Amino acid sequence: MNCAAVLSAIRAAGTARVTDLIRATGLSRPTVSAAVSTLMADGWVEETEAPEVDLPRMGRPARVLRFRADARYVLGIDVGPHKIYCAVADLSGTVASRVRRDVTDATTHAQLLEQVTSTMSQALDAVPVPLSALAAVGIGTPGIVDEQRGAVVQAPSIPGWNSLELGGLFRRSVECPVQVENDVNLAVMAERWNGVGSAAENLILVQWGARVGAAVLVHGQLHRGAHGAAGEIGFLELEEEPQGVQPDGLGPLESAAGTAWILRRARSLGFDEGADAAAVLTAAADGDARALQAVDEACARLSRGLASFVSAIDPELVIIGGSVALAGDAVLASMRRHLGRRALVTPRLELSQLGDDAVALGAVRLALADAERRLLDVYTAPSPAEQL
């Protein structure tokens, strides 16, 4: 427990002297010195140079200690039916490498795992980091996830993804713990950790692209719901008669307001038939009237579903992420106007600045939390003698 307290103090301070650790932990000098010796022997702490701002001192310089963030690494993976994105980070959360690839010809789970393994290897080799140096892996995936099993329970928009034992598949390729979470849940964790939501305790992230999903933080904690389905707003009904899951696997709201609908609507207004959704959204940001109308109508539709969600949660912040963020201030202005007409209190709205990195960064944060917990457990777990 003394080692855990000293290690936590060093990590919080960045660099620290023994006197700093005594003050931070309340432990005696001999106890702190003994803990430091253990942590150095185990490879988690090392001596470093004193900060340049220090004034010259008489006599022997005081030992300056730092946490060895590069002693182990974590891996964050964003995996879906169309892309694989891997990010490798040290134990301070500093990302050392990123590799993204489009998924091709992955018709079976084995083929998908093969492509993920190849992408993982590229990301690790870029540092370089051997598999044996991984402390934990975090994985983000579409769908409702059973976090205990690491399995995708339901993913209506992705054929073949239901009942996918994703965690089990990955554990065959690595020698460390693997955590699996819904991709939008990880994106909101990334926003809270290193995005525009860092100062908000209660917030909603709306990940808006071809699919539409949301994730909720309440008092800084992720809210998954009883079945892991909290935030699945893409499946909200807009019509009086239930529409259910559409033939393309999308829910009623995402079919009515997703980027595929925005593209169709823009084309119906005379936008270039050869353009894709990204071109429409970029044109909206540049002020194109047809693109702006399509985006505005989509915002009106999304607000119908989001307003009830906002009223129930009462967040201080709603973050708009996903590809629709390409529309920039245009989507924010439309959402503020339409949401303001439907919600009793309109929260602050911001665009995500994390872009395509959000889910992978959230997966890194998930893996870091697991690695930190296990590292501290090494020093706080009772010994066999103590258990007796």
C-alpha positions as CSV (number, residue, x, y, z in Angstrom):
1,M,0.0,0.0,0.0
2,N,2.9,2.3,0.7
3,C,4.3,1.6,-2.8
4,A,0.9,2.3,-4.3
5,A,0.7,5.6,-2.4
6,V,4.2,6.7,-3.5
7,L,3.6,5.6,-7.1
8,S,0.3,7.6,-7.3
9,A,2.1,10.7,-5.9
10,I,4.9,10.5,-8.4
11,R,2.5,10.1,-11.3
12,A,0.4,13.0,-10.1
13,A,3.4,15.3,-9.7
14,G,5.3,14.2,-12.9
15,T,8.6,14.5,-11.1
16,A,9.1,14.6,-7.4
17,R,11.8,14.5,-4.7
18,V,11.6,12.3,-1.6
19,T,10.6,15.3,0.5
20,D,7.8,16.0,-2.0
21,L,6.6,12.4,-1.6
22,I,6.7,12.6,2.2
23,R,4.5,15.7,2.1
24,A,2.1,14.2,-0.4
25,T,1.7,10.8,1.2
26,G,2.2,11.6,4.9
27,L,4.6,8.6,5.1
28,S,7.9,8.7,6.9
29,R,11.2,9.2,5.1
30,P,12.4,5.6,5.6
31,T,9.0,4.3,4.4
32,V,9.0,6.5,1.3
33,S,12.7,5.6,0.5
34,A,11.9,1.9,0.9
35,A,8.9,2.2,-1.5
36,V,11.0,4.1,-4.0
37,S,13.6,1.4,-4.0
38,T,10.9,-1.3,-4.6
39,L,9.4,0.7,-7.4
40,M,12.8,1.3,-9.0
41,A,13.7,-2.4,-8.8
42,D,10.3,-3.3,-10.4
43,G,11.0,-0.9,-13.3
44,W,8.2,1.7,-12.6
45,V,10.3,4.6,-11.3
46,E,13.7,6.0,-12.3
47,E,15.9,8.9,-11.3
48,T,15.9,11.9,-13.7
49,E,17.6,15.3,-13.9
50,A,16.2,18.1,-11.8
51,P,14.1,20.7,-13.6
52,E,16.2,23.6,-15.0
53,V,14.2,26.1,-12.9
54,D,15.8,24.8,-9.7
55,L,18.4,27.0,-8.1
56,P,21.9,25.6,-7.5
57,R,22.2,23.8,-4.1
58,M,25.1,23.2,-1.8
59,G,26.0,19.6,-1.2
60,R,24.7,16.5,-2.9
61,P,21.7,17.1,-5.2
62,A,18.3,15.7,-4.0
63,R,17.1,12.6,-5.9
64,V,14.4,13.6,-8.5
65,L,12.1,10.7,-9.4
66,R,9.7,10.2,-12.3
67,F,7.3,7.5,-13.4
68,R,8.5,5.4,-16.3
69,A,5.6,5.8,-18.6
70,D,7.4,3.9,-21.3
71,A,7.8,0.8,-19.1
72,R,4.6,-0.5,-20.7
73,Y,2.1,0.5,-23.4
74,V,-1.6,0.3,-24.1
75,L,-3.4,-0.2,-27.4
76,G,-6.7,1.5,-28.4
77,I,-8.6,0.0,-31.3
78,D,-11.6,1.4,-33.2
79,V,-13.0,-1.5,-35.2
80,G,-16.1,-1.5,-37.4
81,P,-17.4,-2.9,-40.7
82,H,-15.5,-0.3,-42.8
83,K,-12.4,0.7,-40.9
84,I,-9.8,-0.2,-38.3
85,Y,-7.9,2.4,-36.4
86,C,-5.2,1.5,-33.9
87,A,-3.4,3.9,-31.5
88,V,-0.5,3.0,-29.3
89,A,0.1,5.1,-26.1
90,D,2.5,4.9,-23.1
91,L,1.2,4.8,-19.6
92,S,1.0,8.6,-19.4
93,G,-1.5,8.6,-22.3
94,T,0.9,10.0,-24.8
95,V,0.0,8.5,-28.2
96,A,3.2,7.1,-29.9
97,S,1.7,5.9,-33.1
98,R,-1.5,5.7,-35.1
99,V,-2.5,3.5,-38.0
100,R,-5.8,3.6,-39.9
101,R,-6.9,1.4,-42.7
102,D,-10.2,0.7,-44.6
103,V,-11.6,-2.8,-44.1
104,T,-11.7,-4.8,-47.3
105,D,-13.1,-8.2,-48.1
106,A,-13.7,-9.1,-44.4
107,T,-16.7,-11.4,-44.9
108,T,-15.9,-13.5,-41.8
109,H,-14.9,-12.8,-38.3
110,A,-11.6,-14.6,-38.9
111,Q,-10.8,-12.3,-41.9
112,L,-11.6,-9.2,-39.8
113,L,-9.4,-10.4,-37.0
114,E,-6.6,-11.0,-39.5
115,Q,-6.8,-7.4,-40.8
116,V,-7.0,-6.0,-37.2
117,T,-3.9,-8.0,-36.2
118,S,-2.0,-6.7,-39.3
119,T,-3.0,-3.1,-38.4
120,M,-2.0,-3.7,-34.8
121,S,1.4,-4.9,-35.9
122,Q,1.9,-1.8,-38.0
123,A,1.1,0.5,-35.1
124,L,3.3,-1.4,-32.6
125,D,6.2,-1.7,-35.1
126,A,6.1,2.1,-35.6
127,V,7.1,2.8,-32.0
128,P,8.5,0.0,-31.8
129,V,6.7,-2.0,-29.0
130,P,6.6,-5.8,-28.7
131,L,3.3,-7.5,-27.9
132,S,4.8,-8.5,-24.5
133,A,5.1,-4.8,-23.5
134,L,1.3,-4.2,-23.8
135,A,-0.4,-3.7,-20.4
136,A,-3.9,-3.6,-21.8
137,V,-6.0,-3.3,-24.9
138,G,-9.2,-1.3,-25.3
139,I,-11.6,-1.9,-28.2
140,G,-14.5,0.3,-29.5
141,T,-17.2,-1.3,-31.6
142,P,-20.7,-0.3,-32.9
143,G,-23.6,-1.9,-31.1
144,I,-24.8,-2.8,-27.6
145,V,-21.9,-4.4,-25.7
146,D,-21.8,-6.8,-22.8
147,E,-18.8,-5.3,-21.1
148,Q,-18.3,-8.3,-18.8
149,R,-18.0,-10.8,-21.7
150,G,-16.6,-8.3,-24.2
151,A,-19.3,-9.4,-26.7
152,V,-21.5,-7.4,-29.1
153,V,-25.0,-8.3,-28.1
154,Q,-26.9,-6.3,-30.8
155,A,-25.7,-4.4,-33.8
156,P,-28.7,-4.1,-36.2
157,S,-26.9,-1.9,-38.7
158,I,-24.0,-4.3,-39.2
159,P,-24.9,-7.8,-40.6
160,G,-23.0,-10.5,-38.9
161,W,-22.0,-8.4,-35.9
162,N,-24.7,-9.6,-33.5
163,S,-23.5,-12.0,-30.8
164,L,-19.9,-11.3,-31.8
165,E,-17.5,-12.4,-29.1
166,L,-15.1,-9.6,-30.0
167,G,-13.1,-9.7,-26.7
168,G,-12.5,-13.5,-27.1
169,L,-11.3,-13.1,-30.6
170,F,-8.7,-10.5,-29.6
171,R,-7.5,-12.3,-26.6
172,R,-6.1,-15.0,-28.9
173,S,-3.7,-12.4,-30.4
174,V,-2.4,-10.6,-27.2
175,E,-1.1,-11.6,-23.8
176,C,-2.8,-8.9,-21.8
177,P,-6.3,-8.0,-20.6
178,V,-8.8,-6.8,-23.3
179,Q,-11.7,-4.5,-22.6
180,V,-14.5,-3.9,-25.1
181,E,-16.9,-1.0,-25.1
182,N,-19.5,0.7,-27.4
183,D,-17.7,3.1,-29.8
184,V,-19.8,6.2,-28.9
185,N,-19.3,5.5,-25.2
186,L,-15.6,5.6,-25.9
187,A,-15.8,8.7,-27.9
188,V,-17.5,10.6,-25.0
189,M,-14.8,9.3,-22.7
190,A,-12.2,10.8,-25.1
191,E,-14.1,14.1,-25.1
192,R,-14.0,14.2,-21.3
193,W,-10.4,13.2,-21.2
194,N,-8.9,15.3,-24.0
195,G,-11.6,17.1,-25.8
196,V,-14.1,20.0,-25.5
197,G,-15.9,18.2,-22.7
198,S,-13.0,18.3,-20.2
199,A,-14.7,20.8,-18.0
200,A,-18.2,19.3,-18.1
201,E,-19.5,16.9,-15.5
202,N,-22.9,16.2,-17.2
203,L,-22.8,16.0,-21.0
204,I,-24.1,14.2,-24.1
205,L,-22.1,13.3,-27.2
206,V,-24.1,12.8,-30.4
207,Q,-22.1,10.9,-32.9
208,W,-23.8,11.8,-36.2
209,G,-22.8,10.3,-39.5
210,A,-24.4,7.5,-41.5
211,R,-25.4,6.1,-38.1
212,V,-26.6,8.2,-35.2
213,G,-25.8,7.4,-31.6
214,A,-25.3,9.2,-28.3
215,A,-23.4,8.6,-25.1
216,V,-24.0,10.1,-21.7
217,L,-21.8,11.2,-18.8
218,V,-23.6,11.9,-15.5
219,H,-21.4,13.4,-12.7
220,G,-18.4,12.5,-14.8
221,Q,-19.3,8.8,-15.1
222,L,-20.4,6.9,-18.1
223,H,-24.0,5.9,-18.0
224,R,-24.6,2.6,-19.9
225,G,-28.1,1.8,-18.7
226,A,-29.4,-1.6,-17.5
227,H,-28.8,-3.3,-20.8
228,G,-25.9,-1.2,-22.2
229,A,-28.3,0.5,-24.6
230,A,-28.3,4.0,-23.1
231,G,-27.9,6.6,-25.9
232,E,-29.1,4.5,-28.8
233,I,-31.1,7.5,-30.1
234,G,-30.8,6.4,-33.7
235,F,-33.6,3.9,-33.0
236,L,-36.0,6.5,-31.6
237,E,-39.3,6.6,-33.5
238,L,-40.4,9.9,-35.2
239,E,-43.8,8.7,-36.5
240,E,-47.0,7.8,-34.8
241,E,-46.8,4.2,-36.0
242,P,-43.6,2.4,-35.1
243,Q,-41.2,2.0,-38.0
244,G,-38.7,-0.3,-36.4
245,V,-35.4,-1.3,-37.8
246,Q,-35.2,-0.3,-41.5
247,P,-34.2,-2.8,-44.3
248,D,-30.7,-1.3,-44.3
249,G,-30.3,-2.0,-40.6
250,L,-30.6,1.6,-39.5
251,G,-33.1,2.9,-36.9
252,P,-35.9,5.3,-37.7
253,L,-34.1,8.5,-36.5
254,E,-30.8,7.7,-38.2
255,S,-32.6,6.8,-41.5
256,A,-34.5,10.2,-41.3
257,A,-31.5,12.4,-40.4
258,G,-28.2,10.6,-41.1
259,T,-25.7,11.6,-43.7
260,A,-27.3,9.3,-46.3
261,W,-30.5,11.2,-46.0
262,I,-28.7,14.6,-46.1
263,L,-27.0,13.5,-49.3
264,R,-30.3,12.4,-50.9
265,R,-32.1,15.6,-49.8
266,A,-29.3,17.8,-51.2
267,R,-29.4,16.0,-54.6
268,S,-33.1,16.5,-54.7
269,L,-32.5,20.2,-54.3
270,G,-30.1,20.3,-57.3
271,F,-26.8,19.5,-55.6
272,D,-24.2,17.7,-57.8
273,E,-25.4,14.1,-58.3
274,G,-21.8,12.9,-58.3
275,A,-21.1,14.4,-54.8
276,D,-20.9,12.4,-51.6
277,A,-22.1,13.3,-48.2
278,A,-18.8,14.9,-47.2
279,A,-19.0,17.3,-50.1
280,V,-22.5,18.3,-49.1
281,L,-21.4,18.9,-45.5
282,T,-18.3,20.9,-46.6
283,A,-20.5,23.0,-48.9
284,A,-22.8,23.8,-46.1
285,A,-19.9,25.1,-44.1
286,D,-19.0,27.2,-47.1
287,G,-22.5,28.6,-47.3
288,D,-24.0,26.7,-50.2
289,A,-27.8,27.3,-50.1
290,R,-28.8,23.8,-51.1
291,A,-26.4,22.1,-48.7
292,L,-27.5,24.4,-45.9
293,Q,-31.2,23.6,-46.5
294,A,-30.5,19.8,-46.4
295,V,-28.4,20.2,-43.2
296,D,-31.1,22.4,-41.6
297,E,-33.9,20.0,-42.4
298,A,-31.8,17.1,-40.9
299,C,-31.2,19.2,-37.8
300,A,-34.9,19.7,-37.4
301,R,-35.5,16.0,-37.6
302,L,-32.7,15.1,-35.2
303,S,-33.9,17.7,-32.7
304,R,-37.3,15.9,-32.5
305,G,-35.5,12.9,-31.1
306,L,-32.8,14.6,-29.2
307,A,-35.1,17.1,-27.3
308,S,-36.6,14.4,-25.1
309,F,-33.2,13.0,-24.4
310,V,-31.9,16.4,-23.4
311,S,-34.9,17.1,-21.2
312,A,-34.4,13.8,-19.4
313,I,-30.7,14.2,-18.8
314,D,-30.4,18.0,-18.5
315,P,-26.7,18.1,-19.6
316,E,-24.6,21.3,-19.4
317,L,-23.1,20.4,-22.8
318,V,-24.0,18.6,-25.9
319,I,-21.1,17.7,-28.3
320,I,-21.8,17.1,-31.9
321,G,-19.3,14.6,-33.4
322,G,-19.1,12.4,-36.4
323,S,-18.9,13.4,-40.1
324,V,-21.7,15.9,-39.8
325,A,-19.2,18.1,-37.9
326,L,-17.8,18.9,-41.4
327,A,-20.7,21.4,-41.7
328,G,-19.1,23.4,-38.9
329,D,-21.0,26.4,-37.5
330,A,-23.9,25.7,-39.8
331,V,-24.9,22.6,-38.0
332,L,-24.4,24.2,-34.6
333,A,-26.6,27.2,-35.6
334,S,-29.4,24.9,-36.9
335,M,-29.3,22.6,-33.9
336,R,-29.4,25.6,-31.5
337,R,-32.4,27.0,-33.2
338,H,-34.4,23.7,-33.6
339,L,-33.4,22.3,-30.2
340,G,-34.3,25.6,-28.5
341,R,-37.9,25.3,-29.9
342,R,-38.3,21.9,-28.3
343,A,-36.3,21.7,-25.1
344,L,-37.3,23.6,-21.9
345,V,-33.6,24.4,-21.3
346,T,-31.1,24.5,-24.2
347,P,-27.6,23.3,-23.2
348,R,-24.4,24.6,-24.6
349,L,-23.6,23.0,-28.0
350,E,-20.1,22.4,-29.3
351,L,-18.5,20.6,-32.2
352,S,-16.1,17.8,-31.4
353,Q,-12.5,18.6,-32.2
354,L,-11.3,15.0,-32.1
355,G,-12.6,13.9,-35.4
356,D,-11.7,10.4,-36.6
357,D,-9.5,9.9,-33.5
358,A,-12.3,10.0,-30.9
359,V,-13.1,6.3,-30.6
360,A,-9.5,5.1,-30.7
361,L,-8.5,7.7,-28.1
362,G,-11.4,6.6,-25.9
363,A,-10.2,3.0,-26.3
364,V,-6.7,4.2,-25.2
365,R,-8.3,5.8,-22.1
366,L,-10.2,2.6,-21.3
367,A,-7.1,0.5,-21.6
368,L,-5.1,3.1,-19.4
369,A,-7.7,2.9,-16.7
370,D,-7.5,-0.9,-16.7
371,A,-3.7,-0.9,-16.7
372,E,-3.5,1.7,-13.8
373,R,-6.0,-0.3,-11.7
374,R,-4.0,-3.5,-12.2
375,L,-0.7,-1.8,-11.5
376,L,-1.9,-0.5,-8.2
377,D,-3.5,-3.8,-7.4
378,V,0.0,-5.4,-7.6
379,Y,1.0,-3.4,-4.6
380,T,-2.3,-3.3,-2.6
381,A,-3.3,-6.9,-2.9
382,P,-2.6,-8.9,0.3
383,S,0.3,-11.3,0.2
384,P,-0.4,-15.1,0.7
385,A,0.9,-14.8,4.3
386,E,-1.5,-11.9,4.9
387,Q,-4.4,-13.8,3.5
388,L,-3.7,-16.6,6.0
